[in-house]
Amino acid sequence: MKKIAVVLSGCGYLDGSEITESVSLFIALNQAGAEVSCFAPDIDLNEVDHITKSPTGTTRNVLKESARIARSEVRSLAELHAKDFDGLAFPGGFGAAKNLSNWAEKGAACEVNAEVKRVILEFFEASKPIGACCIAPVLLAKVLGKKKVTLTIGDDAATAAEIQKTGAQHEECPVDDYITDRETKVVTTPAYMYGNAKPNEVFAGIFGLAHELVEWA
């Protein structure tokens, strides 16, 4: 059985991991025959009120918030090493662009969390596949841009332009499909970058990504 590490960024699409995407990823990876283990950085996030969509001024812990999605089965990202797994995956949600990096604020000029960067490079250098959904591909663009990685965030022109500033290549893709880069072993799908997408459409793209990831692994 292939072992896939999933990196979460909290809980909730405005300030953590998008829940529908995360659950879709777990189900699709299991359907593809993989065993899933969850990790998250042990850092603080700025909480957002999901009704008003405004910051509350409260901080929460990313690892503890991620445990809500992972049914408490989550470990610190510092414990994740490529030698122990066959592949790596990131669900989306603004947590990827706010907690795992500061892309939301700085775009292509952002910095990626040091542990996230380490993990991405470890899997890349070990030739192990990496999947990313929704906005999470920007992490791969920033870390692997100089490797000319090809990925997708759908058809959002502004985000695609920022991705190309990193050196990465962007391809447009519908919500229910995915883009594979066989050279770098990276697979990406737009998910809720299409804000009006239906859950079944999001699942279709993530299902394809998960099966590709496990097949490569």
N, C-alpha and C positions, 0 to 999 in steps of 0.2 A: 504493500500500500504506500502510495506517495504521500509525503508529509509536506504540507503547505503552511507557511507562516502568514498570518493576516495581521497587519498593523492598523490599529484603531487610533482615533484622534479625539476621543470623547464620545458624547452621545447627544445627537440632535443636529439637524442639517445646518443650522446657523452658527453653531459653536462647537461642533464635534463631528463624529462620523454620521453620515446619513443612514438612518435605521433600515429603510427598505432596501437600500443597496447592500448594506452589511449582511442582512438576513438572506437576501438573494444570493450573495456570494457564498455564504456558508452552505446553503442548500445545494447550489450548483456544484461546488467543489466536492461535497459529499456524494452527490449523484454521479460525479465523474470518477468516484472511487478514491478520493483523497481523504486523509486525516488532517483536520484543521486545528491549529494552535494559535491563540490570540496573544498579541503583545501591544503595549502602548508605552509612550514615554512617561516617566514619573515627574511631570511638570504641571504648572498651574495654567488654567485657561480663564478667559474673561467670559462670564456667563451672559447669555442673551435671553431675554424674555421672548419666547417663541410666539406669543400672541401679538405683542406690540412690535416685535422685531427690533427692539432697542436693548442696548447693554443695561444690565441691572446694577453694575458697579460691584458685583460680587465675584470672587474668584472661586473656582473649583479645581479639583485635581483631575488631570486627563486620565491617569491610570484608573482611578476610582470610578470616573464617569464611564469609561470604556467597559468596566466590569458589568454595567447595567445591560449592555448588549451581549456580552460574552457569557452571561449567566454565571458570573464570578470567576470563570475559568480564563484568567488573563495574567500575564506576567510582565515585569518591567522590560522595556525594549533593550535595556543594557544586557539582558540575558539571551538575546537573540543572536545566533551565529549561523552563518550560511552552511557550515559543515554539518549542522544537525538537521537540515531541511533540504527538500528538493525544489522548492519554489517559494516565491514571495508575492503577496498581493495587498493592495491598498484600496479599500472602498473610498468613495468620495465624501462630500459634505464639506462645508467651509472650514472644518477643523483641519483639513489637509493644507489649506491656504492660510490659516491663522495660527494653528497650534504646532503643526509639523514644519511650518515655514512661516515667513511673513510675506508670501506672495500676494495676499489680498491687499497689502499696503504698498508693496514695492515692485510687483510684477517681476520682470526678468532680472532686476537688480536685487532681488531678495536673497536672504540667507536661509538655508535649510538647516533644521535642527541637527546638531552634530551626530547624534546617535542614528537618526534617520539616514543621513548621508553615509555614515559608516556602513549601515546595513545594505543600502542600495549598492554601494561599491563592492561590498563583499560578495553579494549574489552575482553581480555583473562579472566580476573578475573570476568567479568560479564557474562561469558559463551556465548559471542556473536561471530559469525564466522568471520574469517579473511581470505582474499584471497590475493595472491601475484603472480605476473607474472615475467618471465624472471630472472633477477638477484635480484629482490626485495625479494625473499624468504630468502636471506642471512640476512636481517634485522630480520626476525622471528627466524632464527637459532641463531643469537647472543642474542636476548632478551629472547627467550623461549627455548634455547638449553637444559637448566637444567631440563625442563619439558619433555624432550625426544620427542619433536615434530618431526614428519616425514614429509618431504617435498621433492621437486624436483627442479633441475635447468636443467634437461635434462640428458645429458651423459658426461658433461665436468668433466673429472676425477680430475683435479687440484682443481676446485672450490668445487666439492663434498668432496674431502679430507679435505679442509679447513672447510666446513660445519660440518663434523663429529668431528672436533676438539672442536667445541662448545658444544658437547653433543647431538646435533640434529642427526636424522637419515636421510640418503639420499636414495631415490629410483630413479632409472633411469626411464625415461618416454619419449615417442615420442612427437613431437611438437604439434600434433593435439589431445593430450589427457591431462589428469590432474590427480593429486594424492590427495586423501582426507585422512586426519587424523581425524577420528571420535572422538578420545579421547580429542584432543585439539581444535577441530572445526577449523582446518586450511586446506585450499585447495590451491594448487599451480600448475602452468603450465609453461613449459619451454619457450614458445614463441621464441623471437629472440636470445635466448642462442644458438639456431640453426641458425647460421648466414646466411645460404642460404635458409631459410624457405620462402615460398610464403605467401603473406598476408592472403589468404583464409585458409591456414594451421594454421597460428597464431590465426586467428579468431576462428577456430574450437575448439582449446584448451581453449581459453578465454571464448567462448560461454559456454562450459561445466562447467568451473570454476564459471562463473556468475550464471548459473542456480542452481548449487549446493549451492552456497553462499546464494542465495535468498530463496531457499527451507529450508535451515537450519535456516535462519533468521525468 
